[in-house]
């Protein structure tokens, strides 16, 4: 319903009467894959066969359009899983459940659209990268992509929740075209929590085999991804569940399989780690159990099985930076692990480890940037990166300023505008600094070389005899002989025929992967886990200390220590802020956040019922930046912003289990679950 005022629209809605026909529904993904379950979609996916016996679905292999509600699959194998288990001295198998959680960005979803008389669409959206939004707006509205302009807005948080094109964003553009005037849609908090996708719901079965000394020989992971009504990013998430883990531990025999399953529930999508928190909770929880049962310190178990710097992963990615061993040692030392672990009644300590990658294969597969010299000697950076509270604009200004020998105040950033800026991968999968920042650095370097060429002519010397800094270029041996950037701007106009100084830079997450004429070369295949995916991985380790009131089941997180390997800190204060915010978010994930769905409806769509951490829940936070230089990142930088959340969630879970002496296999770890476990143990 659209109207000139919100009040009129609401009144019109009240006058509408709808008759519904109730159809059979299925809400449990394990029930949904059984023969005879109600079908969510009638679709045919040809030439795809598989067998699902491992998931309790006993039937012959056949096209999975005939398999009820299975939307997608992944099967990744490394080595010989059966051989790995035969060589193991101890084998354990566990099941873990991870529910949906909401993104709860401070700013709700909003969109404004305006069609002009030429048929051009201008939109202002809460987004994490304009390329994806622009592509689908053009496609769904039947417009040339050059006729769609996505404007920059300052977004009040995103956390992965504002990537895809949402129905309301299509509707606002559609209504604007029909009405011939601007249209705005703002979702209420209730509407956001009830209609926008949540984090992914995973059921994870993990079977791990180890030697007596703790060497991990084999790991078999089976995932059921409850995708809801539409699968969205399930193929990516099931693949990432493997990718996020395979850079951490050197496990010779691995089998990773998963299915996405349709149910009559709210769809799920990416949230700050997209598969990493779910998998880390399952795998790292089980490693803690194994460590205790075979009598090895959980920290030592992890250190024993880590990969090494320089390792080439099974898919071809190379770990040219790998600060994880140092991160684990520092986080254990800072938290007092050896002194406290297992020695305090009602208190427990837990460790968690996670990884993330910097950039990935995503439309448009890379980023570009432009750096332009202005008449006053300052520079303007044009980048497709979008600022949504994570500090992207500041980081891009810092990178350009460092390359040009300027201060941040000398850089003007124009970002997130599809008409002014070149193509950009978008700021998800931690592509911001590593991919877009490298494009900015290269653009600034290109402009710098032009400055040197002009200055060499103006000063009648050679380029290699020049130095740059503080807005000018001077002769190294004669600092008083210099030209300012403003002088060089004029030089280009007056002496070089009007040639401006404009630098261009571009990069890709994986340079040797590309496409041409519709065919892909060397790209990753998510369903099989093959192909290069990224040139850099980030890592984090976290230790949590928690206290449990065994009378009430209430948990108080006393302290969280996070050590993160994000390469060079471009902005140390921002790195600290990212790590602290992830730790606080993880407290909510671990202890009380859950989108509760009954009979397909969200029953806690408000912040009165959906609990998030408040200032009273924030523990003492210690952050450690492990700066392992990444040679392919801008000034050695890679990702920060996602990894620590996954590590901290399981650190809190392990701390609680250590405190109560029992394991809880599902999130969130509520007082009710704790008391139930304690009562069972007493009996």
N, C-alpha and C positions, 0 to 999 in steps of 0.2 A: 504494500500500500504506500503510495506516494501522495503528498499533499504540500500546500504552501506553508503549513505550520505543523509542528509535531502534534499539537492538540487535535487538529482536524483529522490527521491520519489515525490517531488512536481512537477517536470517536467512530470513524469509518470501520475500523477493525472490529469494534464492539458490535456493529450491526451485521457482520457476516456470520452466517450459520453454516457449519460444515458437518456433513454426515460421513463417518468413517466406516470402512469395512475392515474389521480386524482379521489379519491374516496370521497363519502359523509363524512363529518366531523361534529363534534359537540364540541363546545368550552365552552359552559355555562353549569355548572353542573345541574342547575334546568331544563334546556331544555333537558339534557341528560337522565333524569329519566322519561321523558314522553313517552307514547306509540308512536311508530313510529320513535323515534330518531335513527340515525345511530348507529349501534353496534360497539363498539371499539374492543371487543373480543367475539369470539364464544366459550363459555365454559359452562360446566354443573357442578353445585355444588349440589349434591343430598341431600335429606333429610333436607332441610333448607327452612322453610316457615316463612313468616312475612307479615305484612300489612304496607303500607306506606302512609295511609291517612294523617297522621300528617305532611307529607312533601309535600302535595298537589298532591300526586299520588293516584288517586282514582281507585282502582281495588280490586278484591278479593285477600285474602292471598294466595300465591302460591310460589313454589320454585323460589328463586330469580335468577336462571339462566334464567328464563323467563322474569324477570324484567330488562328492558334495562339499562345496564351499572352500576348497583349497585354491588360494589365489596365486601362489608363487612358491618357489622352492629354491634351496641352495644345497649343494653337496660339494664339500672341499675335502680332499684327502691328501695327506703328506705321509710318506713312508707306508708301513704295513701295520695297521692298528692292532690286528690280532697278534702279530709277532711282538709288538710292543707290550701288550698285556702278558704274553707268555714269559717275557723277560722281567716282568715286575715281581717284586717280593710282596707287595701290598697293593690291593686294589680296593677302591671305594667308589660307591655310586650314590648320588644324592639328587633330590629334586628341589628346585627353588622357584618361587613365584614373585614376580615384580609387577605391581599394579600401575595404572595410569596416574600420572600427576599433572597438574596444570602449570603453565608457564608463569602466570600471575605477573605479567609486566605491569609496571606502575600505570602506564597509559593504556586504556582499552583500545580495541581496534576501531579505526576510523578511516573514512575515505571521502574525498571530494572529487567530483568529475565535472568537466565543462567541455562541451563540443562547440567549436566556433563555426562560422558560416562556410568555411572552406572544407569542413569535414575532419578537421584535426581534433584529436582528443587530448586534453590536458588533465592529468590526474595527480592528486596529492595523496600519498598512501603511507601507512605505517609499514615500512618494508626493510628488508635486510640486504637488498640488492635489486636494482631495477630491471636487469636483463630478463629474469624469469617472469616478473610481473608483466613487463612490456610485451614479451613474446606471446603470452597467453591472452592478454587483452586483445592484441591484434588478431590472433587466431580465432577467438570466440566471437569477436565482433565483425570479422571479415574485413579488417582494415590493413593497409600496408603498415609494416612495423614503423616506418619513418613518419607515419601520421599519428603515432602515439608518443606522448611526452610524459615521462614520470618525473615529477618535481621532487627536489630534496625537501624532506621534513625532518625536524629533530624528533626522533622517536624515543619515547620514554620506556625503553627496555624491549627486549625481543626474546632472547634465549632459545632461538630456533623456532619460535612460534609465529613468525611473520614472513615465512619464506614463500609458501605457495600462494597462488591466486585463490582467494576465498570467494564464495558465492556473492557476498554483499559487495565485493569490489567489482565483480562483473555487473551486478545489478545497478550500482550507482552510475556506471558508464552507460549502460543500456537505457536507463531512465533519463539521463541527461540528453541523450540523442533523441529520444522520443519527445521529451518536453521542450527541447530547444533552449534550455537554461541550466545553470549549475545545479547540482544535486549533492547533498551531503548525507552520509549515513554514519551514525555513531552507535556502536554496540554498547549496551550496558554491561556491567560486570556479570550479571546473571546470564546475559546472552553469550558473552565470551566463554564462560565456564560451561554452558549448556550446548553450544553449537560449534565452537572452534576445536580443532584437533588437540589431543592431549599427547603426553609422552607414550611411548610404546609399552604394551602389556606383553610381557614375556613369561612363558613357563619354560624353565631351563633344566634339563637333566644333564648332569655332568658325571662322567666316569673317568677316574684318573688312576693310573698305575705308577708306582714309584719303587725304586730300589730301597734296601735297608738304610743306605746312607742318605736318602732323601732325593736322589736323582730322579727327576720325572721322566718316565719312559714313554708313556702314552696318555692321550686324553681324547675322549669321545664326548662331544657335545651335541645334544639334540634340543632344538628350540621349537616351540609353538608360539608364533606371533599372532595374538588376537588383534587383527587389523581393524575390526569394526565393519561398518557398512561398505567402506572403500579401502583399497589396499594402500593408496598413497605411496609412501616411501618404503614399504616393507621389503622389496627386493634389495634395496640399498642397506637397510638396517640389518638384515640377516647376514649379508656379506660383511658389513662393518663389525658385527659381533665377532667375527674371526680376525679381521684385519687389525682391530684395536688390541687384540691379545697376542698375535703372533710375533710382534716386535719385542715383546717383553721376555718371554721364557724360551729357551732353546729345547723344545720338545721334539724328538725325532719322529714320533708317530702320532699323527693327528687325524681325526675325522670330525668334521664340522658339518652338521646337516640341520636343516630347518625348513619349516613350512609356514606360510602366511595363511590364516584362516579367517574367512568372513563370518561375522556375527551381526546380530541386530543391535549394534551399539555405536556409540560415538567413534568416528575414525581416530586413528592415532598417527603421529608424525614425529619429526625430530624435536629433541629438547636437549640442549647443552651436553653433547656427547653422543647422541643418537646411537644407542646400542652399547656404548661403553659402560654406563652405570649398571645396566641390567647384567651384562656379562661379568663385570668386575665383582658385583655382589655374589654371583653364583660361584665363580671360579675361586676368588680370593677367600670366600667363606670356607669352601671345601679345603683349600690349602691349609687354613688354620686348623681345621679338624684333623687333617692328616699329620700335620706337624706335631700336634699334641699326642696323637695315638702312636706315632713311631718314636716319640721322645726327642724331637729336634726343635730348637728355638725357631719360632715362625719367621723371625728376621733372617736367620741363617739359612733356612730352607729357601727363601726367596733369593738371597744372594748366591746360593749355590747353583741355581738354575738360570740365572740371567744370561742373556746373549752378551756379546762383546762388541765394542766399537770396531767398525769396519766389516761386521758380518753382512753377508748378502742373504736376504730373506728368501724363502721358497718362491715368491712371486717375482723376484729380481730386484726389489728395492734394497738399497744399501744404507746401513747405519753409519753415516759419516760423522754424526754427532750422537753421543749416547751417554748422557750424564746420570742415568738411572742408578748405577751402583753407588755413586757418590751421594745421590739424593737419599737412598735408603739408609746409608750409614749416618748421614748428617741428621736425618729426621729421628733416627733411633737415639743418637747421642743427645740431641737437643731435648728430647722428651723424657730422658732418663729411663729408657726402656729396660735396660738390664737390671736396674735397681728396683723398679716398680712393678714390672710385669709379673703377675701371678702372686704378688706378695701383700696385697691389701684386701681385707675383707670388704665385701659389698662394692668394691671398685674393680674395674678391669681396664686393661689396655688392649688395643687392637691396631693392627697395621693393614693398610691397603695399598695396592700398586695399580697404576693405570697408565695407558698411553693414548696418544692422539696423533693425528698427522696434520701437517701444515699444507692445506690445499688438497684438491682432488680433481677428478675428472667430472666436471659439471659444466653445463651450458654457461658461458661460451668457451670453456676449456682454457681460459687464460685471462690476463688483464693487461691493459695498456694505460699509459699516463702521458700527459703533456705538461711541460714546464715552460712558461713564457716570461721573458724579461719585460718589465714595465719601465716607463720613462724615468721613474724615480730611483731605479736601480734595484727595486724589490722584484720578487718573482711571484707569479701565480701558478699554483699546481692544480691541474684538472685531473681528477681521479673519480672513477666510478664507485669507489668505496663509499659506504654509507655509515654515517655516524648515528648510532642508536644507544649511546651511553657508554660504549666500551673504549672511547678515546681514539677512534680511527683518525679523525681530522688532525689531532695533535701529533699522533705518530707519523702521519704522512708529512706534516710540516717539519718535524724533527729530522726525518730521513733526508728530505730535500735540502734543509739548511745545513746538515752535516756535510753533504756532498759538495755544496756550493760555498762553504766557508762563511755562512751567514748565521744569524740568530733566528729563532722561531718567529720573532716579531717581524722579520723581513719577508716572511712567506705568507701569502694569502691562499687559502685552500677553497676551491670550488669542487664540491663532491656530490655524488648521488643524483645528478641531474642527467637524464638520458639524452638530452639534446645538446648539452654543453660538453659532456665528458665522453671519452672513448669507452669502448667495451670493457667490461669488468666481470670477473667470476662471481662477485657477490661475497659478502662476509658470512659465509657458513662453512662448515668443515674447516674452521680455523685458517681460512685462506687470506685473511686481512693483511697482516704485516708480511708474511712470507711471500705471497704471490703479488698482491697489489703494491705492497711496500717496495718490493724489488723492481717493479715496473717504474715506480716513482724515482727510485735511486738511479735507474738507467736513464730515465728522461733528464734528470738533473745532471748526470754525467755527460749526456749528449750536449746539453746547453753549455756546460762548463768547457767542453772542447771548442765550441764555437766562440766562447768568450776568449779563450786562449789564442785562437787563430786571429781574431780581430786585434787583440792586445799586442800580439807579436808584430803585426803590421804597423800598428800605431806607434809602438816603441822602437821599431826598427831592430828587432832582436829575434831570437829563436824561441819556439814554444818551450823547449826543455830548460830554458834559462829563466822561466817565469814561475811565480808562486801566487796563490790565491788566498784571500782572507779579508774579513771585515769590509766586504762590499767593493773590493778593488783587486786589481792584478798588478803586481810590481815585479821588477827585475830582482832576482834573489840577491845579487851582490850589490845592488843599488836600490834599497827600499824607497828612497825618495822619488825615484822614477816610476810613476804608477799612473794607471788610468782607473777611474771608477766604473762601476757597472752602468751608471747613468750615462757616462761619457761613451761607453761602448754601444749603448742603445742608439745614441745620436750618430755614432760612427757608422752603424749599419744603414741608417737612413741616408746620410749625407755622402758617404764614401763608397758604400757597397750597393748603391742603386736601390735602396729601400729594403734590403734584405733584413728581416727581423731575426732575433735570436729566439728560436722556439725549439726546445728539446723534445724528443720523442723516445719513449721507452716501452718495452713490452716483455712479457714473460709468460711461462706456463708452469703449472704445477709439476709436470713431468715433460721436459722438452722433447724427448724422443717418442712421445705418443701423440698421434695426430689423426686427422681424417681429411679425405679429399674425394670429391665426387660421390659422397655418400658411403664410402668404404672406410673402415677403421683399420689402423695399423698399430699393432702392439698395445691396444687398449686393454684395460682390465675387463674381465668377464665375471660379473658378480656372482652368477649362479655356480661357477666352478672355481672361483678364487684365483684365476690365472691373470697374468699381465701386470705390468707396473702400475702403481697407484699414486705414489708420492715420492719426492726426493728428500723428505725430512719428517722425522717423528719427534713429537714432544713427549715427555714423561713426567710423572708425578708419583710421589710416595707420601702417605699420610699416616700419622699415628694419633689416635684419639684416646682420651682417658675419660671414662664415664663412671658414674655412681648410680646404683639402683636401690631404691627403697623397696625392700622385699615385702613390706606390708601392703603397699599401694601399687607396686609395679611401675612407679614413676621413675623416669630416667633423667638424670642431670648430667649433661656433657660438661666436664670440668675444663678440659683443655684439648685443643686440636693443634697439631704441628704439621705443616705442609712444606715439603721440599719439592720444587718444580724445576725441571730442565726445559727452559724456553729459549735456549741459546743466549745471545747477547740481549740484555735488557735495553730496549730502545727508550723506554720511559719507566724507570724503577718504581716510581710512585704508582703508576698504573698497574704494573705487574703485581705489586703488593695488594692493591685494591681488588684486582681480579681474583687472586688466590683467597683473600678473605671472604669475598662475596660467594665464591664457590663453596667454601667451607660452611658458611652459614646456610646456603641453600641445601647442602647435603644433610645438615642436621634435620631439616624438615623432611627431606626424602626418606631418611632413615627412621624417623620416629613418629611422624604423624600425618604426612601429606598423602592423600589418596582421593582421586575422583571416584566417588561411590556411585555405581550404576545399578539400579534395580529395574528389572523388566524393560531394559533399554533406555531408561530415563535417568539423567543425572539428578540425584536427590540432595546434593550439597552445593548448589550453584551460587554461593555467596561467601564472602570472607568471614561471615559469622559462623559458617559451618565447615568451610574448607580452611583448615588451619595452616598458616605459614609461620615461620619463625619470627618472633618479635625481639626487641632488644633484651628482654628478660631471658631469652633462650640462647643468646650469643655467649659462647665460652671464651676463655682466654685463647687468643689466636697468635700463633707464631708462624711466620712465613720465612722460608729460606729459598733464595734464588740460586740455583745451580747453573751457572752460565757456561755450558759446554758449547763452544763456538761451532755454528753450523755454516760450513763454507759456501753453501748455495743460497743462503738467506741474506737479506740486506744487512750489511755490517755484522753478520753472524747470527741474526735473529731467526726465530721460528715461532711456533704458536704459544699463546697463553690465553686461558679463558674457559677451557672445557675439561682438561685432564684431571685437575685436582678434585672436581666434584665427584667423579667416579671413585677415586681413591679414598676420599673422605667418607662416602656413604658406607662402604664396607669396613672402613676402620672403626666407625661408630658401631656398626653391627657386631664386629668382632669384639669390641670392648664390652658391649652389653653381655654377649655370650660368655666372655671371660668372667664377668662380674657375677653372673647367676649360675655359672657352671653347667649351662644347657644351651643348646642351639635353637634359634628360631629361624625357620627356613623361608619366611615370607616377609615382605615389607608392606607397610611400615611396622616397626617393632613397637606395638602399642602396650600400655599397661595391662590390658586384658589378655594379650598373648603371653606376656611375661608371667602373669599370675596363673594362667592355665598351665604353663610349662612347670612352674614351681609346684603347683598342686599335684600334677601327675608324677613328679619326681618324689614327692613325699609319700604318695601311695605306693 
